[in-house]
Amino acid sequence: METVLSGIRSTGNLHLGNYFGAVKNFVKMQNEYNCFFFIADYHSLTTHPKPEDLHNNVKKVLAEYLAAGLDPEKSTIYIQSDVPEIPELYLLLNMNAYIGELERTTTFKEKIRTQPDNVNAGLLTYPVLMAADIIIHKANKVPVGKDQEQNLEMARKFAKRFNHMYNVDCFPEPSAFNFGKQLVKIPGLDGSGKMGKSEGNGIYLIDEPKVIRKKVMKAKTDSGPTQENQSKPEAIENLFTLMKVVSTNDTYEYFDEKYNKCEIRYGDLKKQLAEDIIKFNTPMREKIIDTLKNEEYLRKVANLGAQKARESASKTVKEVREIIGFKSF
């Protein structure tokens, strides 16, 4: 059975884009692959979160993914900082990572542009830590977004470089997991691009009904179609895309027909879309809140995940140490 690994950001809440774009597929993957899902709290240190924020964010993310359907019995769900073997492998890989190649990565260039007063070593070696996250479990497949493809390529490079330097076949070269037609790109409410935390255009699974209504009603629209059956501009197409995933077919077809006949009233469309999102969100939101209250269950899941992840990771680090030449006297 192939091993699949996916990292989960430890900041921010799950939004509809996360759910329909990846998490829904993660839930299916649990039955077909050896899955590792981890919460990347080490990675978040590049932005210097407050201690209380760090812990609470990890707790929220863990609860949300469990509520969304990840099963700790079917997959390994763990917190990055609970596995000390990861920073050890990160250290060893850093010895064979070169400053020039790290400085050329797109993510590093973007980060020094957006946070020029906090260009730390963690930002520079971010791809090395990401590589350690992946190859420590000898993952074959990694679900990645377009913005992380270069970092996955770096992981492949470090795995291949290690194998070549020591003339071994220790690490497989991980490839991108392709969801194919299953992958749904959920747009944001600002009229362009995908839904995301940094863009501030998302609807979160934890959002209350009044928050959802306010966000949807503020979504960008235009003055309406001027001729029948004309193509929809991006901002309008985005609203219809959201409707396609949360509303019934009859609802979607009703408003699509109204648009094509130049009879659309965007206020009515937004009100309906907001209520349909609320209907979809409510069971998930209630489950997230219940899960967050169950401290004992969250602790049990984290401990189980750490145990399973360390069992896998320790084997890899032991093998790597022996290959490099570290031996006990």
DRENDO-1510 file (C-alpha; in Angstrom, 1 decimal, always signed):
<recs>
REC; n; res; u; v; w
REC; 1; MET; +0.0; +0.0; +0.0 .
REC; 2; GLU; +1.4; +3.4; -1.0 .
REC; 3; THR; +2.1; +5.9; +1.7 .
REC; 4; VAL; +0.5; +9.4; +1.4 .
REC; 5; LEU; +1.5; +12.3; +3.6 .
REC; 6; SER; -0.1; +15.7; +3.9 .
REC; 7; GLY; +0.8; +18.6; +6.2 .
REC; 8; ILE; -1.9; +20.8; +7.7 .
REC; 9; ARG; -1.3; +24.5; +8.6 .
REC; 10; SER; -1.5; +25.1; +12.3 .
REC; 11; THR; -2.9; +28.6; +11.8 .
REC; 12; GLY; -6.3; +29.6; +10.8 .
REC; 13; ASN; -9.6; +27.7; +10.5 .
REC; 14; LEU; -10.8; +25.3; +7.8 .
REC; 15; HIS; -12.8; +27.1; +5.1 .
REC; 16; LEU; -15.0; +25.7; +2.3 .
REC; 17; GLY; -12.1; +25.8; -0.1 .
REC; 18; ASN; -10.0; +23.5; +2.2 .
REC; 19; TYR; -12.9; +21.2; +2.7 .
REC; 20; PHE; -14.0; +20.7; -0.9 .
REC; 21; GLY; -10.6; +21.1; -2.3 .
REC; 22; ALA; -8.7; +18.6; -0.2 .
REC; 23; VAL; -10.2; +17.4; +3.1 .
REC; 24; LYS; -13.2; +15.7; +1.5 .
REC; 25; ASN; -10.7; +13.7; -0.6 .
REC; 26; PHE; -8.5; +13.0; +2.5 .
REC; 27; VAL; -11.4; +11.3; +4.1 .
REC; 28; LYS; -11.8; +8.9; +1.1 .
REC; 29; MET; -8.0; +8.3; +0.9 .
REC; 30; GLN; -7.9; +6.8; +4.4 .
REC; 31; ASN; -9.5; +3.6; +3.1 .
REC; 32; GLU; -7.1; +3.2; +0.2 .
REC; 33; TYR; -3.7; +4.4; +1.3 .
REC; 34; ASN; -1.4; +4.4; +4.3 .
REC; 35; CYS; -2.1; +8.1; +5.3 .
REC; 36; PHE; -0.2; +10.4; +7.5 .
REC; 37; PHE; -1.7; +13.8; +8.3 .
REC; 38; PHE; +0.3; +16.2; +10.5 .
REC; 39; ILE; -0.3; +19.6; +12.0 .
REC; 40; ALA; +2.7; +21.7; +11.1 .
REC; 41; ASP; +3.3; +23.7; +14.2 .
REC; 42; TYR; +7.1; +23.9; +13.7 .
REC; 43; HIS; +6.5; +25.6; +10.4 .
REC; 44; SER; +4.4; +28.3; +12.1 .
REC; 45; LEU; +7.3; +29.5; +14.2 .
REC; 46; THR; +8.7; +31.4; +11.1 .
REC; 47; THR; +6.0; +34.0; +12.0 .
REC; 48; HIS; +6.7; +34.0; +15.7 .
REC; 49; PRO; +3.2; +33.2; +17.2 .
REC; 50; LYS; +2.5; +33.8; +20.8 .
REC; 51; PRO; +2.7; +30.6; +23.0 .
REC; 52; GLU; -1.0; +30.6; +23.8 .
REC; 53; ASP; -1.9; +31.1; +20.1 .
REC; 54; LEU; +0.3; +28.3; +19.1 .
REC; 55; HIS; -1.4; +25.7; +21.4 .
REC; 56; ASN; -4.9; +26.9; +20.7 .
REC; 57; ASN; -4.4; +27.0; +17.0 .
REC; 58; VAL; -3.2; +23.4; +17.0 .
REC; 59; LYS; -6.1; +22.4; +19.1 .
REC; 60; LYS; -8.6; +24.1; +16.8 .
REC; 61; VAL; -7.1; +22.6; +13.7 .
REC; 62; LEU; -7.1; +19.1; +15.2 .
REC; 63; ALA; -10.7; +19.4; +16.2 .
REC; 64; GLU; -11.8; +20.7; +12.8 .
REC; 65; TYR; -10.1; +17.9; +10.8 .
REC; 66; LEU; -11.6; +15.3; +13.1 .
REC; 67; ALA; -15.0; +16.8; +12.7 .
REC; 68; ALA; -14.5; +16.8; +8.9 .
REC; 69; GLY; -14.0; +13.1; +8.9 .
REC; 70; LEU; -10.3; +12.2; +9.5 .
REC; 71; ASP; -10.3; +9.0; +11.5 .
REC; 72; PRO; -7.3; +8.3; +13.9 .
REC; 73; GLU; -7.9; +4.6; +13.6 .
REC; 74; LYS; -7.7; +4.6; +9.8 .
REC; 75; SER; -4.8; +7.1; +9.4 .
REC; 76; THR; -2.0; +8.6; +11.5 .
REC; 77; ILE; -3.0; +12.1; +12.7 .
REC; 78; TYR; -0.2; +13.8; +14.7 .
REC; 79; ILE; +1.3; +17.0; +15.7 .
REC; 80; GLN; +4.7; +17.8; +14.2 .
REC; 81; SER; +6.3; +18.9; +17.4 .
REC; 82; ASP; +5.4; +15.6; +19.1 .
REC; 83; VAL; +7.8; +13.7; +16.8 .
REC; 84; PRO; +11.5; +14.7; +17.8 .
REC; 85; GLU; +12.8; +12.6; +15.0 .
REC; 86; ILE; +11.6; +15.2; +12.5 .
REC; 87; PRO; +14.0; +18.0; +13.6 .
REC; 88; GLU; +16.8; +15.5; +13.8 .
REC; 89; LEU; +16.3; +14.5; +10.2 .
REC; 90; TYR; +15.9; +18.2; +9.4 .
REC; 91; LEU; +19.3; +18.9; +10.9 .
REC; 92; LEU; +20.9; +16.0; +8.9 .
REC; 93; LEU; +19.4; +17.1; +5.6 .
REC; 94; ASN; +20.5; +20.7; +6.3 .
REC; 95; MET; +24.1; +19.6; +6.0 .
REC; 96; ASN; +23.5; +18.7; +2.4 .
REC; 97; ALA; +21.3; +21.7; +1.5 .
REC; 98; TYR; +23.0; +24.7; -0.2 .
REC; 99; ILE; +22.3; +28.3; +0.5 .
REC; 100; GLY; +22.1; +29.2; -3.2 .
REC; 101; GLU; +19.3; +26.7; -4.0 .
REC; 102; LEU; +17.4; +27.7; -0.9 .
REC; 103; GLU; +17.6; +31.4; -1.7 .
REC; 104; ARG; +16.2; +30.8; -5.2 .
REC; 105; THR; +12.9; +29.1; -4.0 .
REC; 106; THR; +9.8; +31.0; -4.8 .
REC; 107; THR; +8.3; +30.7; -1.3 .
REC; 108; PHE; +11.5; +32.3; +0.3 .
REC; 109; LYS; +11.4; +35.2; -2.2 .
REC; 110; GLU; +7.8; +35.8; -1.4 .
REC; 111; LYS; +8.2; +35.6; +2.3 .
REC; 112; ILE; +11.1; +38.1; +2.4 .
REC; 113; ARG; +8.9; +40.4; +0.3 .
REC; 114; THR; +5.9; +40.2; +2.7 .
REC; 115; GLN; +7.8; +40.1; +6.0 .
REC; 116; PRO; +11.1; +42.0; +5.4 .
REC; 117; ASP; +11.6; +42.6; +9.1 .
REC; 118; ASN; +11.5; +38.9; +9.9 .
REC; 119; VAL; +13.7; +37.0; +7.5 .
REC; 120; ASN; +14.8; +34.2; +9.7 .
REC; 121; ALA; +16.8; +31.0; +9.1 .
REC; 122; GLY; +13.6; +29.0; +9.4 .
REC; 123; LEU; +12.2; +30.8; +6.3 .
REC; 124; LEU; +15.4; +30.0; +4.3 .
REC; 125; THR; +15.4; +26.3; +5.3 .
REC; 126; TYR; +11.6; +25.9; +5.1 .
REC; 127; PRO; +11.9; +23.5; +2.2 .
REC; 128; VAL; +14.3; +21.3; +4.1 .
REC; 129; LEU; +11.9; +20.9; +7.0 .
REC; 130; MET; +9.2; +20.2; +4.6 .
REC; 131; ALA; +11.4; +17.5; +3.0 .
REC; 132; ALA; +12.1; +16.0; +6.4 .
REC; 133; ASP; +8.3; +15.9; +7.1 .
REC; 134; ILE; +7.7; +14.0; +3.9 .
REC; 135; ILE; +10.6; +11.5; +3.6 .
REC; 136; ILE; +10.7; +10.6; +7.3 .
REC; 137; HIS; +7.8; +8.3; +6.5 .
REC; 138; LYS; +9.1; +7.4; +3.1 .
REC; 139; ALA; +6.0; +8.9; +1.5 .
REC; 140; ASN; +5.3; +8.1; -2.1 .
REC; 141; LYS; +2.6; +10.7; -2.7 .
REC; 142; VAL; +2.0; +14.2; -1.4 .
REC; 143; PRO; -1.1; +16.2; -2.1 .
REC; 144; VAL; +0.2; +19.7; -2.8 .
REC; 145; GLY; -1.2; +23.0; -4.1 .
REC; 146; LYS; +0.3; +24.8; -7.0 .
REC; 147; ASP; +2.2; +27.1; -4.6 .
REC; 148; GLN; +3.9; +24.2; -2.9 .
REC; 149; GLU; +5.0; +22.3; -6.0 .
REC; 150; GLN; +8.5; +23.7; -5.9 .
REC; 151; ASN; +8.9; +22.7; -2.3 .
REC; 152; LEU; +7.9; +19.1; -3.2 .
REC; 153; GLU; +10.5; +19.2; -6.0 .
REC; 154; MET; +13.1; +20.2; -3.4 .
REC; 155; ALA; +12.0; +17.2; -1.2 .
REC; 156; ARG; +12.6; +15.0; -4.3 .
REC; 157; LYS; +16.0; +16.6; -4.8 .
REC; 158; PHE; +17.1; +16.1; -1.1 .
REC; 159; ALA; +15.9; +12.4; -1.2 .
REC; 160; LYS; +17.8; +11.8; -4.4 .
REC; 161; ARG; +20.9; +13.6; -3.2 .
REC; 162; PHE; +21.0; +11.6; +0.0 .
REC; 163; ASN; +20.7; +8.3; -1.9 .
REC; 164; HIS; +23.4; +9.4; -4.3 .
REC; 165; MET; +25.9; +10.7; -1.7 .
REC; 166; TYR; +25.7; +7.4; +0.3 .
REC; 167; ASN; +25.1; +5.1; -2.6 .
REC; 168; VAL; +21.9; +3.7; -1.0 .
REC; 169; ASP; +18.2; +3.3; -1.9 .
REC; 170; CYS; +16.9; +4.8; +1.4 .
REC; 171; PHE; +14.3; +7.3; +0.3 .
REC; 172; PRO; +11.7; +7.1; -2.5 .
REC; 173; GLU; +11.3; +10.3; -4.5 .
REC; 174; PRO; +7.8; +11.5; -3.6 .
REC; 175; SER; +5.5; +12.6; -6.3 .
REC; 176; ALA; +2.4; +14.9; -6.3 .
REC; 177; PHE; -0.9; +13.2; -5.5 .
REC; 178; ASN; -3.3; +14.1; -8.3 .
REC; 179; PHE; -6.9; +14.1; -7.2 .
REC; 180; GLY; -7.9; +14.5; -10.9 .
REC; 181; LYS; -11.5; +15.2; -11.5 .
REC; 182; GLN; -12.2; +14.8; -7.7 .
REC; 183; LEU; -10.4; +18.1; -7.0 .
REC; 184; VAL; -12.8; +21.1; -6.7 .
REC; 185; LYS; -11.4; +24.6; -6.7 .
REC; 186; ILE; -13.5; +26.8; -4.5 .
REC; 187; PRO; -13.3; +30.5; -5.3 .
REC; 188; GLY; -13.3; +33.3; -2.8 .
REC; 189; LEU; -15.9; +36.0; -2.4 .
REC; 190; ASP; -13.7; +38.8; -3.7 .
REC; 191; GLY; -14.4; +38.1; -7.3 .
REC; 192; SER; -11.2; +36.4; -8.2 .
REC; 193; GLY; -8.8; +33.6; -7.2 .
REC; 194; LYS; -9.3; +30.8; -4.8 .
REC; 195; MET; -10.7; +30.9; -1.3 .
REC; 196; GLY; -7.9; +31.4; +1.2 .
REC; 197; LYS; -7.0; +32.7; +4.7 .
REC; 198; SER; -4.4; +35.2; +3.6 .
REC; 199; GLU; -6.8; +36.7; +1.0 .
REC; 200; GLY; -9.5; +37.2; +3.6 .
REC; 201; ASN; -12.2; +36.0; +1.2 .
REC; 202; GLY; -13.2; +32.7; +2.9 .
REC; 203; ILE; -16.2; +31.2; +4.6 .
REC; 204; TYR; -15.1; +29.1; +7.5 .
REC; 205; LEU; -16.7; +25.9; +8.8 .
REC; 206; ILE; -16.8; +27.4; +12.2 .
REC; 207; ASP; -18.5; +30.7; +11.0 .
REC; 208; GLU; -21.8; +31.5; +12.7 .
REC; 209; PRO; -24.9; +32.0; +10.5 .
REC; 210; LYS; -24.9; +35.8; +10.9 .
REC; 211; VAL; -21.3; +36.0; +9.8 .
REC; 212; ILE; -21.9; +33.9; +6.8 .
REC; 213; ARG; -24.9; +36.0; +5.7 .
REC; 214; LYS; -22.8; +39.2; +6.1 .
REC; 215; LYS; -19.9; +37.8; +4.1 .
REC; 216; VAL; -22.0; +36.5; +1.2 .
REC; 217; MET; -24.1; +39.6; +0.9 .
REC; 218; LYS; -20.8; +41.6; +0.6 .
REC; 219; ALA; -19.6; +39.3; -2.3 .
REC; 220; LYS; -18.6; +41.2; -5.4 .
REC; 221; THR; -21.1; +41.3; -8.3 .
REC; 222; ASP; -21.8; +43.5; -11.3 .
REC; 223; SER; -24.8; +45.3; -12.8 .
REC; 224; GLY; -26.2; +42.1; -14.3 .
REC; 225; PRO; -26.3; +40.5; -17.8 .
REC; 226; THR; -27.2; +42.7; -20.7 .
REC; 227; GLN; -28.1; +40.0; -23.2 .
REC; 228; GLU; -29.5; +36.4; -22.9 .
REC; 229; ASN; -27.1; +33.5; -22.5 .
REC; 230; GLN; -24.0; +35.6; -22.2 .
REC; 231; SER; -21.0; +34.2; -20.4 .
REC; 232; LYS; -20.7; +35.0; -16.7 .
REC; 233; PRO; -17.8; +37.2; -15.6 .
REC; 234; GLU; -15.4; +35.7; -13.0 .
REC; 235; ALA; -17.0; +37.3; -10.0 .
REC; 236; ILE; -20.5; +35.9; -10.9 .
REC; 237; GLU; -19.2; +32.6; -12.0 .
REC; 238; ASN; -17.6; +32.3; -8.6 .
REC; 239; LEU; -21.0; +32.6; -6.8 .
REC; 240; PHE; -22.5; +30.0; -9.1 .
REC; 241; THR; -19.5; +27.7; -8.4 .
REC; 242; LEU; -20.2; +28.0; -4.7 .
REC; 243; MET; -23.9; +27.3; -5.3 .
REC; 244; LYS; -23.0; +24.2; -7.3 .
REC; 245; VAL; -21.3; +22.6; -4.3 .
REC; 246; VAL; -23.7; +23.6; -1.5 .
REC; 247; SER; -27.2; +24.0; -3.1 .
REC; 248; THR; -29.5; +21.5; -4.8 .
REC; 249; ASN; -29.4; +21.1; -8.5 .
REC; 250; ASP; -32.9; +22.7; -8.8 .
REC; 251; THR; -31.7; +25.8; -7.0 .
REC; 252; TYR; -28.6; +26.1; -9.2 .
REC; 253; GLU; -30.6; +25.6; -12.4 .
REC; 254; TYR; -33.2; +28.1; -11.2 .
REC; 255; PHE; -30.7; +30.9; -10.8 .
REC; 256; ASP; -28.8; +29.9; -13.9 .
REC; 257; GLU; -31.9; +30.2; -16.0 .
REC; 258; LYS; -32.7; +33.6; -14.4 .
REC; 259; TYR; -29.2; +34.8; -15.4 .
REC; 260; ASN; -29.5; +33.5; -18.9 .
REC; 261; LYS; -32.8; +35.3; -19.3 .
REC; 262; CYS; -31.4; +38.5; -17.9 .
REC; 263; GLU; -33.9; +38.2; -14.9 .
REC; 264; ILE; -31.3; +37.6; -12.2 .
REC; 265; ARG; -31.5; +39.5; -8.9 .
REC; 266; TYR; -28.2; +39.1; -7.2 .
REC; 267; GLY; -29.7; +39.9; -3.8 .
REC; 268; ASP; -32.0; +36.9; -4.1 .
REC; 269; LEU; -29.1; +34.7; -5.3 .
REC; 270; LYS; -26.9; +35.8; -2.4 .
REC; 271; LYS; -29.7; +35.2; +0.2 .
REC; 272; GLN; -30.3; +31.7; -1.1 .
REC; 273; LEU; -26.6; +31.0; -1.3 .
REC; 274; ALA; -26.0; +32.1; +2.3 .
REC; 275; GLU; -28.8; +29.9; +3.6 .
REC; 276; ASP; -27.5; +26.9; +1.7 .
REC; 277; ILE; -24.0; +27.5; +3.1 .
REC; 278; ILE; -25.5; +27.7; +6.6 .
REC; 279; LYS; -27.4; +24.5; +6.1 .
REC; 280; PHE; -24.2; +22.8; +5.0 .
REC; 281; ASN; -22.1; +24.3; +7.7 .
REC; 282; THR; -24.3; +23.9; +10.7 .
REC; 283; PRO; -23.8; +20.1; +11.4 .
REC; 284; MET; -20.0; +20.5; +10.8 .
REC; 285; ARG; -19.9; +23.6; +13.1 .
REC; 286; GLU; -21.7; +21.8; +15.9 .
REC; 287; LYS; -19.4; +18.8; +15.6 .
REC; 288; ILE; -16.3; +21.1; +15.7 .
REC; 289; ILE; -17.6; +22.8; +18.9 .
REC; 290; ASP; -18.4; +19.4; +20.5 .
REC; 291; THR; -15.0; +18.1; +19.6 .
REC; 292; LEU; -13.2; +21.2; +21.0 .
REC; 293; LYS; -15.0; +20.6; +24.3 .
REC; 294; ASN; -13.8; +17.0; +24.5 .
REC; 295; GLU; -10.3; +17.6; +25.8 .
REC; 296; GLU; -9.8; +13.9; +26.7 .
REC; 297; TYR; -10.6; +12.7; +23.2 .
REC; 298; LEU; -8.3; +15.3; +21.6 .
REC; 299; ARG; -5.5; +14.2; +24.0 .
REC; 300; LYS; -6.1; +10.6; +23.1 .
REC; 301; VAL; -6.0; +11.3; +19.4 .
REC; 302; ALA; -2.8; +13.3; +19.7 .
REC; 303; ASN; -1.1; +10.7; +21.8 .
REC; 304; LEU; -2.1; +7.9; +19.5 .
REC; 305; GLY; -0.9; +9.8; +16.5 .
REC; 306; ALA; +2.4; +10.6; +18.1 .
REC; 307; GLN; +3.0; +7.0; +19.0 .
REC; 308; LYS; +2.2; +5.8; +15.5 .
REC; 309; ALA; +4.2; +8.6; +13.8 .
REC; 310; ARG; +7.3; +8.1; +16.0 .
REC; 311; GLU; +7.2; +4.3; +15.4 .
REC; 312; SER; +7.5; +5.1; +11.7 .
REC; 313; ALA; +9.9; +8.0; +12.0 .
REC; 314; SER; +12.3; +6.3; +14.4 .
REC; 315; LYS; +12.9; +3.5; +12.0 .
REC; 316; THR; +13.9; +6.0; +9.3 .
REC; 317; VAL; +16.2; +8.1; +11.5 .
REC; 318; LYS; +17.9; +4.9; +12.8 .
REC; 319; GLU; +18.5; +3.8; +9.3 .
REC; 320; VAL; +19.8; +7.3; +8.2 .
REC; 321; ARG; +22.2; +7.6; +11.2 .
REC; 322; GLU; +23.7; +4.2; +10.4 .
REC; 323; ILE; +24.1; +5.1; +6.7 .
REC; 324; ILE; +25.8; +8.4; +7.6 .
REC; 325; GLY; +28.1; +6.6; +10.1 .
REC; 326; PHE; +26.7; +7.4; +13.5 .
REC; 327; LYS; +27.2; +4.3; +15.6 .
REC; 328; SER; +26.9; +3.5; +19.3 .
REC; 329; PHE; +30.0; +2.4; +21.2 .
</recs>
